[in-house]
């Protein structure tokens, strides 16, 4: 699975959220500081609502 650092992550490496686009209709999310831990997997809709909320949209 290919992971990318979220644009909402802290640029100095403090809070690092990584997401993957590898699953259809799902968004896996993990802590980039601890990639060995299990990822949380959200539906596309739930992830969109979350992103809209944290970005203030």
mmCIF file of the N, C-alpha and C atoms, coordinates in Angstrom:
data_MODEL
# 
_entry.id   MODEL 
# 
loop_
_atom_site.group_PDB 
_atom_site.id 
_atom_site.type_symbol 
_atom_site.label_atom_id 
_atom_site.label_alt_id 
_atom_site.label_comp_id 
_atom_site.label_asym_id 
_atom_site.label_entity_id 
_atom_site.label_seq_id 
_atom_site.pdbx_PDB_ins_code 
_atom_site.Cartn_x 
_atom_site.Cartn_y 
_atom_site.Cartn_z 
_atom_site.occupancy 
_atom_site.B_iso_or_equiv 
_atom_site.pdbx_formal_charge 
_atom_site.auth_seq_id 
_atom_site.auth_comp_id 
_atom_site.auth_asym_id 
_atom_site.auth_atom_id 
_atom_site.pdbx_PDB_model_num 
ATOM 1   N N  . UNK A 1 1  ? 0.849   -1.170 0.000  1.00 0.00 ? 1  UNK A N  1 
ATOM 2   C CA . UNK A 1 1  ? 0.000   0.000  0.000  1.00 0.00 ? 1  UNK A CA 1 
ATOM 3   C C  . UNK A 1 1  ? 0.896   1.235  0.000  1.00 0.00 ? 1  UNK A C  1 
ATOM 4   N N  . UNK A 1 2  ? 0.591   2.191  -0.825 1.00 0.00 ? 2  UNK A N  1 
ATOM 5   C CA . UNK A 1 2  ? 1.336   3.444  -0.886 1.00 0.00 ? 2  UNK A CA 1 
ATOM 6   C C  . UNK A 1 2  ? 0.669   4.471  0.023  1.00 0.00 ? 2  UNK A C  1 
ATOM 7   N N  . UNK A 1 3  ? 1.473   5.115  0.859  1.00 0.00 ? 3  UNK A N  1 
ATOM 8   C CA . UNK A 1 3  ? 0.970   6.116  1.802  1.00 0.00 ? 3  UNK A CA 1 
ATOM 9   C C  . UNK A 1 3  ? 1.515   7.483  1.426  1.00 0.00 ? 3  UNK A C  1 
ATOM 10  N N  . UNK A 1 4  ? 0.724   8.513  1.708  1.00 0.00 ? 4  UNK A N  1 
ATOM 11  C CA . UNK A 1 4  ? 1.210   9.885  1.521  1.00 0.00 ? 4  UNK A CA 1 
ATOM 12  C C  . UNK A 1 4  ? 0.870   10.690 2.760  1.00 0.00 ? 4  UNK A C  1 
ATOM 13  N N  . UNK A 1 5  ? 1.726   11.620 3.068  1.00 0.00 ? 5  UNK A N  1 
ATOM 14  C CA . UNK A 1 5  ? 1.508   12.466 4.234  1.00 0.00 ? 5  UNK A CA 1 
ATOM 15  C C  . UNK A 1 5  ? 0.373   13.429 3.948  1.00 0.00 ? 5  UNK A C  1 
ATOM 16  N N  . UNK A 1 6  ? -0.550  13.514 4.847  1.00 0.00 ? 6  UNK A N  1 
ATOM 17  C CA . UNK A 1 6  ? -1.680  14.422 4.681  1.00 0.00 ? 6  UNK A CA 1 
ATOM 18  C C  . UNK A 1 6  ? -1.204  15.870 4.685  1.00 0.00 ? 6  UNK A C  1 
ATOM 19  N N  . UNK A 1 7  ? -1.850  16.705 3.891  1.00 0.00 ? 7  UNK A N  1 
ATOM 20  C CA . UNK A 1 7  ? -1.516  18.130 3.876  1.00 0.00 ? 7  UNK A CA 1 
ATOM 21  C C  . UNK A 1 7  ? -1.907  18.799 5.193  1.00 0.00 ? 7  UNK A C  1 
ATOM 22  N N  . UNK A 1 8  ? -2.685  18.113 6.018  1.00 0.00 ? 8  UNK A N  1 
ATOM 23  C CA . UNK A 1 8  ? -3.091  18.653 7.311  1.00 0.00 ? 8  UNK A CA 1 
ATOM 24  C C  . UNK A 1 8  ? -2.107  18.288 8.418  1.00 0.00 ? 8  UNK A C  1 
ATOM 25  N N  . UNK A 1 9  ? -1.064  17.531 8.088  1.00 0.00 ? 9  UNK A N  1 
ATOM 26  C CA . UNK A 1 9  ? -0.068  17.141 9.079  1.00 0.00 ? 9  UNK A CA 1 
ATOM 27  C C  . UNK A 1 9  ? 0.838   18.311 9.425  1.00 0.00 ? 9  UNK A C  1 
ATOM 28  N N  . UNK A 1 10 ? 1.425   18.224 10.602 1.00 0.00 ? 10 UNK A N  1 
ATOM 29  C CA . UNK A 1 10 ? 2.355   19.228 11.072 1.00 0.00 ? 10 UNK A CA 1 
ATOM 30  C C  . UNK A 1 10 ? 3.648   19.118 10.256 1.00 0.00 ? 10 UNK A C  1 
ATOM 31  N N  . UNK A 1 11 ? 4.114   20.184 9.615  1.00 0.00 ? 11 UNK A N  1 
ATOM 32  C CA . UNK A 1 11 ? 5.291   20.105 8.758  1.00 0.00 ? 11 UNK A CA 1 
ATOM 33  C C  . UNK A 1 11 ? 6.600   19.804 9.495  1.00 0.00 ? 11 UNK A C  1 
ATOM 34  N N  . UNK A 1 12 ? 6.662   20.016 10.813 1.00 0.00 ? 12 UNK A N  1 
ATOM 35  C CA . UNK A 1 12 ? 7.906   19.733 11.533 1.00 0.00 ? 12 UNK A CA 1 
ATOM 36  C C  . UNK A 1 12 ? 7.976   18.299 12.052 1.00 0.00 ? 12 UNK A C  1 
ATOM 37  N N  . UNK A 1 13 ? 7.039   17.446 11.630 1.00 0.00 ? 13 UNK A N  1 
ATOM 38  C CA . UNK A 1 13 ? 7.081   16.033 11.991 1.00 0.00 ? 13 UNK A CA 1 
ATOM 39  C C  . UNK A 1 13 ? 6.381   15.690 13.291 1.00 0.00 ? 13 UNK A C  1 
ATOM 40  N N  . UNK A 1 14 ? 5.767   16.659 13.935 1.00 0.00 ? 14 UNK A N  1 
ATOM 41  C CA . UNK A 1 14 ? 5.098   16.398 15.211 1.00 0.00 ? 14 UNK A CA 1 
ATOM 42  C C  . UNK A 1 14 ? 3.850   15.558 15.063 1.00 0.00 ? 14 UNK A C  1 
ATOM 43  N N  . UNK A 1 15 ? 2.902   16.017 14.308 1.00 0.00 ? 15 UNK A N  1 
ATOM 44  C CA . UNK A 1 15 ? 1.657   15.299 14.090 1.00 0.00 ? 15 UNK A CA 1 
ATOM 45  C C  . UNK A 1 15 ? 1.647   14.866 12.636 1.00 0.00 ? 15 UNK A C  1 
ATOM 46  N N  . UNK A 1 16 ? 1.796   13.583 12.398 1.00 0.00 ? 16 UNK A N  1 
ATOM 47  C CA . UNK A 1 16 ? 1.935   13.096 11.035 1.00 0.00 ? 16 UNK A CA 1 
ATOM 48  C C  . UNK A 1 16 ? 0.832   12.104 10.698 1.00 0.00 ? 16 UNK A C  1 
ATOM 49  N N  . UNK A 1 17 ? -0.097  12.543 9.901  1.00 0.00 ? 17 UNK A N  1 
ATOM 50  C CA . UNK A 1 17 ? -1.189  11.704 9.454  1.00 0.00 ? 17 UNK A CA 1 
ATOM 51  C C  . UNK A 1 17 ? -0.907  11.294 8.017  1.00 0.00 ? 17 UNK A C  1 
ATOM 52  N N  . UNK A 1 18 ? -1.007  9.992  7.744  1.00 0.00 ? 18 UNK A N  1 
ATOM 53  C CA . UNK A 1 18 ? -0.789  9.494  6.390  1.00 0.00 ? 18 UNK A CA 1 
ATOM 54  C C  . UNK A 1 18 ? -2.060  8.823  5.897  1.00 0.00 ? 18 UNK A C  1 
ATOM 55  N N  . UNK A 1 19 ? -2.339  8.996  4.607  1.00 0.00 ? 19 UNK A N  1 
ATOM 56  C CA . UNK A 1 19 ? -3.523  8.408  3.989  1.00 0.00 ? 19 UNK A CA 1 
ATOM 57  C C  . UNK A 1 19 ? -3.107  7.624  2.747  1.00 0.00 ? 19 UNK A C  1 
ATOM 58  N N  . UNK A 1 20 ? -3.969  6.699  2.355  1.00 0.00 ? 20 UNK A N  1 
ATOM 59  C CA . UNK A 1 20 ? -3.701  5.908  1.152  1.00 0.00 ? 20 UNK A CA 1 
ATOM 60  C C  . UNK A 1 20 ? -4.949  5.900  0.279  1.00 0.00 ? 20 UNK A C  1 
ATOM 61  N N  . UNK A 1 21 ? -4.746  5.891  -1.014 1.00 0.00 ? 21 UNK A N  1 
ATOM 62  C CA . UNK A 1 21 ? -5.849  5.809  -1.962 1.00 0.00 ? 21 UNK A CA 1 
ATOM 63  C C  . UNK A 1 21 ? -5.961  4.428  -2.582 1.00 0.00 ? 21 UNK A C  1 
ATOM 64  N N  . UNK A 1 22 ? -5.439  3.423  -1.896 1.00 0.00 ? 22 UNK A N  1 
ATOM 65  C CA . UNK A 1 22 ? -5.339  2.077  -2.474 1.00 0.00 ? 22 UNK A CA 1 
ATOM 66  C C  . UNK A 1 22 ? -6.636  1.269  -2.430 1.00 0.00 ? 22 UNK A C  1 
ATOM 67  N N  . UNK A 1 23 ? -7.607  1.678  -1.622 1.00 0.00 ? 23 UNK A N  1 
ATOM 68  C CA . UNK A 1 23 ? -8.834  0.897  -1.489 1.00 0.00 ? 23 UNK A CA 1 
ATOM 69  C C  . UNK A 1 23 ? -10.008 1.631  -2.127 1.00 0.00 ? 23 UNK A C  1 
ATOM 70  N N  . UNK A 1 24 ? -10.795 0.948  -2.941 1.00 0.00 ? 24 UNK A N  1 
ATOM 71  C CA . UNK A 1 24 ? -11.961 1.608  -3.544 1.00 0.00 ? 24 UNK A CA 1 
ATOM 72  C C  . UNK A 1 24 ? -13.007 1.958  -2.487 1.00 0.00 ? 24 UNK A C  1 
ATOM 73  N N  . UNK A 1 25 ? -13.469 3.189  -2.515 1.00 0.00 ? 25 UNK A N  1 
ATOM 74  C CA . UNK A 1 25 ? -14.523 3.694  -1.620 1.00 0.00 ? 25 UNK A CA 1 
ATOM 75  C C  . UNK A 1 25 ? -14.128 3.705  -0.147 1.00 0.00 ? 25 UNK A C  1 
ATOM 76  N N  . UNK A 1 26 ? -12.849 3.584  0.143  1.00 0.00 ? 26 UNK A N  1 
ATOM 77  C CA . UNK A 1 26 ? -12.365 3.596  1.523  1.00 0.00 ? 26 UNK A CA 1 
ATOM 78  C C  . UNK A 1 26 ? -11.100 4.446  1.609  1.00 0.00 ? 26 UNK A C  1 
ATOM 79  N N  . UNK A 1 27 ? -10.875 5.032  2.786  1.00 0.00 ? 27 UNK A N  1 
ATOM 80  C CA . UNK A 1 27 ? -9.680  5.844  3.009  1.00 0.00 ? 27 UNK A CA 1 
ATOM 81  C C  . UNK A 1 27 ? -8.959  5.318  4.251  1.00 0.00 ? 27 UNK A C  1 
ATOM 82  N N  . UNK A 1 28 ? -7.877  4.560  4.057  1.00 0.00 ? 28 UNK A N  1 
ATOM 83  C CA . UNK A 1 28 ? -7.067  4.131  5.200  1.00 0.00 ? 28 UNK A CA 1 
ATOM 84  C C  . UNK A 1 28 ? -6.235  5.311  5.721  1.00 0.00 ? 28 UNK A C  1 
ATOM 85  N N  . UNK A 1 29 ? -6.173  5.427  7.043  1.00 0.00 ? 29 UNK A N  1 
ATOM 86  C CA . UNK A 1 29 ? -5.451  6.516  7.699  1.00 0.00 ? 29 UNK A CA 1 
ATOM 87  C C  . UNK A 1 29 ? -4.581  5.898  8.789  1.00 0.00 ? 29 UNK A C  1 
ATOM 88  N N  . UNK A 1 30 ? -3.325  6.359  8.883  1.00 0.00 ? 30 UNK A N  1 
ATOM 89  C CA . UNK A 1 30 ? -2.451  5.843  9.934  1.00 0.00 ? 30 UNK A CA 1 
ATOM 90  C C  . UNK A 1 30 ? -1.586  6.953  10.508 1.00 0.00 ? 30 UNK A C  1 
ATOM 91  N N  . UNK A 1 31 ? -0.985  6.664  11.646 1.00 0.00 ? 31 UNK A N  1 
ATOM 92  C CA . UNK A 1 31 ? -0.047  7.562  12.307 1.00 0.00 ? 31 UNK A CA 1 
ATOM 93  C C  . UNK A 1 31 ? 1.308   7.352  11.652 1.00 0.00 ? 31 UNK A C  1 
ATOM 94  N N  . UNK A 1 32 ? 1.801   8.337  10.945 1.00 0.00 ? 32 UNK A N  1 
ATOM 95  C CA . UNK A 1 32 ? 3.067   8.219  10.241 1.00 0.00 ? 32 UNK A CA 1 
ATOM 96  C C  . UNK A 1 32 ? 4.273   8.043  11.150 1.00 0.00 ? 32 UNK A C  1 
ATOM 97  N N  . UNK A 1 33 ? 4.135   8.425  12.426 1.00 0.00 ? 33 UNK A N  1 
ATOM 98  C CA . UNK A 1 33 ? 5.233   8.239  13.369 1.00 0.00 ? 33 UNK A CA 1 
ATOM 99  C C  . UNK A 1 33 ? 5.308   6.793  13.841 1.00 0.00 ? 33 UNK A C  1 
ATOM 100 N N  . UNK A 1 34 ? 4.237   6.027  13.656 1.00 0.00 ? 34 UNK A N  1 
ATOM 101 C CA . UNK A 1 34 ? 4.183   4.635  14.106 1.00 0.00 ? 34 UNK A CA 1 
ATOM 102 C C  . UNK A 1 34 ? 3.497   3.783  13.032 1.00 0.00 ? 34 UNK A C  1 
ATOM 103 N N  . UNK A 1 35 ? 4.128   3.630  11.859 1.00 0.00 ? 35 UNK A N  1 
ATOM 104 C CA . UNK A 1 35 ? 3.480   2.958  10.732 1.00 0.00 ? 35 UNK A CA 1 
ATOM 105 C C  . UNK A 1 35 ? 3.208   1.471  10.951 1.00 0.00 ? 35 UNK A C  1 
ATOM 106 N N  . UNK A 1 36 ? 3.766   0.881  11.992 1.00 0.00 ? 36 UNK A N  1 
ATOM 107 C CA . UNK A 1 36 ? 3.510   -0.524 12.274 1.00 0.00 ? 36 UNK A CA 1 
ATOM 108 C C  . UNK A 1 36 ? 2.161   -0.780 12.909 1.00 0.00 ? 36 UNK A C  1 
ATOM 109 N N  . UNK A 1 37 ? 1.542   0.260  13.423 1.00 0.00 ? 37 UNK A N  1 
ATOM 110 C CA . UNK A 1 37 ? 0.213   0.115  14.027 1.00 0.00 ? 37 UNK A CA 1 
ATOM 111 C C  . UNK A 1 37 ? -0.837  -0.006 12.939 1.00 0.00 ? 37 UNK A C  1 
ATOM 112 N N  . UNK A 1 38 ? -1.958  -0.588 13.291 1.00 0.00 ? 38 UNK A N  1 
ATOM 113 C CA . UNK A 1 38 ? -3.044  -0.751 12.320 1.00 0.00 ? 38 UNK A CA 1 
ATOM 114 C C  . UNK A 1 38 ? -3.616  0.597  11.896 1.00 0.00 ? 38 UNK A C  1 
ATOM 115 N N  . UNK A 1 39 ? -4.019  0.649  10.660 1.00 0.00 ? 39 UNK A N  1 
ATOM 116 C CA . UNK A 1 39 ? -4.652  1.866  10.124 1.00 0.00 ? 39 UNK A CA 1 
ATOM 117 C C  . UNK A 1 39 ? -6.134  1.864  10.464 1.00 0.00 ? 39 UNK A C  1 
ATOM 118 N N  . UNK A 1 40 ? -6.693  3.044  10.561 1.00 0.00 ? 40 UNK A N  1 
ATOM 119 C CA . UNK A 1 40 ? -8.144  3.194  10.645 1.00 0.00 ? 40 UNK A CA 1 
ATOM 120 C C  . UNK A 1 40 ? -8.643  3.335  9.225  1.00 0.00 ? 40 UNK A C  1 
ATOM 121 N N  . UNK A 1 41 ? -9.793  2.753  8.918  1.00 0.00 ? 41 UNK A N  1 
ATOM 122 C CA . UNK A 1 41 ? -10.319 2.810  7.556  1.00 0.00 ? 41 UNK A CA 1 
ATOM 123 C C  . UNK A 1 41 ? -11.706 3.459  7.603  1.00 0.00 ? 41 UNK A C  1 
ATOM 124 N N  . UNK A 1 42 ? -11.847 4.537  6.842  1.00 0.00 ? 42 UNK A N  1 
ATOM 125 C CA . UNK A 1 42 ? -13.096 5.297  6.796  1.00 0.00 ? 42 UNK A CA 1 
ATOM 126 C C  . UNK A 1 42 ? -13.728 5.170  5.420  1.00 0.00 ? 42 UNK A C  1 
ATOM 127 N N  . UNK A 1 43 ? -15.037 5.324  5.361  1.00 0.00 ? 43 UNK A N  1 
ATOM 128 C CA . UNK A 1 43 ? -15.703 5.404  4.056  1.00 0.00 ? 43 UNK A CA 1 
ATOM 129 C C  . UNK A 1 43 ? -15.322 6.738  3.417  1.00 0.00 ? 43 UNK A C  1 
ATOM 130 N N  . UNK A 1 44 ? -15.434 6.816  2.098  1.00 0.00 ? 44 UNK A N  1 
ATOM 131 C CA . UNK A 1 44 ? -15.156 8.086  1.405  1.00 0.00 ? 44 UNK A CA 1 
ATOM 132 C C  . UNK A 1 44 ? -16.003 9.215  1.983  1.00 0.00 ? 44 UNK A C  1 
ATOM 133 N N  . UNK A 1 45 ? -17.281 8.921  2.224  1.00 0.00 ? 45 UNK A N  1 
ATOM 134 C CA . UNK A 1 45 ? -18.201 9.950  2.732  1.00 0.00 ? 45 UNK A CA 1 
ATOM 135 C C  . UNK A 1 45 ? -17.781 10.424 4.126  1.00 0.00 ? 45 UNK A C  1 
ATOM 136 N N  . UNK A 1 46 ? -17.470 9.488  5.026  1.00 0.00 ? 46 UNK A N  1 
ATOM 137 C CA . UNK A 1 46 ? -17.059 9.867  6.383  1.00 0.00 ? 46 UNK A CA 1 
ATOM 138 C C  . UNK A 1 46 ? -15.774 10.685 6.352  1.00 0.00 ? 46 UNK A C  1 
ATOM 139 N N  . UNK A 1 47 ? -14.832 10.306 5.493  1.00 0.00 ? 47 UNK A N  1 
ATOM 140 C CA . UNK A 1 47 ? -13.565 11.041 5.387  1.00 0.00 ? 47 UNK A CA 1 
ATOM 141 C C  . UNK A 1 47 ? -13.812 12.459 4.868  1.00 0.00 ? 47 UNK A C  1 
ATOM 142 N N  . UNK A 1 48 ? -14.681 12.599 3.884  1.00 0.00 ? 48 UNK A N  1 
ATOM 143 C CA . UNK A 1 48 ? -14.991 13.926 3.338  1.00 0.00 ? 48 UNK A CA 1 
ATOM 144 C C  . UNK A 1 48 ? -15.608 14.830 4.398  1.00 0.00 ? 48 UNK A C  1 
ATOM 145 N N  . UNK A 1 49 ? -16.498 14.285 5.207  1.00 0.00 ? 49 UNK A N  1 
ATOM 146 C CA . UNK A 1 49 ? -17.129 15.056 6.282  1.00 0.00 ? 49 UNK A CA 1 
ATOM 147 C C  . UNK A 1 49 ? -16.067 15.480 7.300  1.00 0.00 ? 49 UNK A C  1 
ATOM 148 N N  . UNK A 1 50 ? -15.180 14.565 7.662  1.00 0.00 ? 50 UNK A N  1 
ATOM 149 C CA . UNK A 1 50 ? -14.112 14.869 8.610  1.00 0.00 ? 50 UNK A CA 1 
ATOM 150 C C  . UNK A 1 50 ? -13.210 15.986 8.085  1.00 0.00 ? 50 UNK A C  1 
ATOM 151 N N  . UNK A 1 51 ? -12.766 15.857 6.847  1.00 0.00 ? 51 UNK A N  1 
ATOM 152 C CA . UNK A 1 51 ? -11.864 16.858 6.261  1.00 0.00 ? 51 UNK A CA 1 
ATOM 153 C C  . UNK A 1 51 ? -12.556 18.219 6.194  1.00 0.00 ? 51 UNK A C  1 
ATOM 154 N N  . UNK A 1 52 ? -13.823 18.239 5.806  1.00 0.00 ? 52 UNK A N  1 
ATOM 155 C CA . UNK A 1 52 ? -14.563 19.500 5.743  1.00 0.00 ? 52 UNK A CA 1 
ATOM 156 C C  . UNK A 1 52 ? -14.647 20.134 7.133  1.00 0.00 ? 52 UNK A C  1 
ATOM 157 N N  . UNK A 1 53 ? -14.853 19.314 8.143  1.00 0.00 ? 53 UNK A N  1 
ATOM 158 C CA . UNK A 1 53 ? -14.964 19.825 9.499  1.00 0.00 ? 53 UNK A CA 1 
ATOM 159 C C  . UNK A 1 53 ? -13.645 20.404 9.997  1.00 0.00 ? 53 UNK A C  1 
ATOM 160 N N  . UNK A 1 54 ? -12.547 19.692 9.834  1.00 0.00 ? 54 UNK A N  1 
ATOM 161 C CA . UNK A 1 54 ? -11.264 20.183 10.346 1.00 0.00 ? 54 UNK A CA 1 
ATOM 162 C C  . UNK A 1 54 ? -10.706 21.339 9.525  1.00 0.00 ? 54 UNK A C  1 
ATOM 163 N N  . UNK A 1 55 ? -11.132 21.456 8.278  1.00 0.00 ? 55 UNK A N  1 
ATOM 164 C CA . UNK A 1 55 ? -10.623 22.555 7.445  1.00 0.00 ? 55 UNK A CA 1 
ATOM 165 C C  . UNK A 1 55 ? -11.515 23.800 7.560  1.00 0.00 ? 55 UNK A C  1 
ATOM 166 N N  . UNK A 1 56 ? -12.633 23.661 8.270  1.00 0.00 ? 56 UNK A N  1 
ATOM 167 C CA . UNK A 1 56 ? -13.512 24.801 8.467  1.00 0.00 ? 56 UNK A CA 1 
ATOM 168 C C  . UNK A 1 56 ? -14.441 25.078 7.291  1.00 0.00 ? 56 UNK A C  1 
ATOM 169 N N  . UNK A 1 57 ? -14.564 24.125 6.379  1.00 0.00 ? 57 UNK A N  1 
ATOM 170 C CA . UNK A 1 57 ? -15.433 24.327 5.201  1.00 0.00 ? 57 UNK A CA 1 
ATOM 171 C C  . UNK A 1 57 ? -16.891 24.120 5.547  1.00 0.00 ? 57 UNK A C  1 
# 
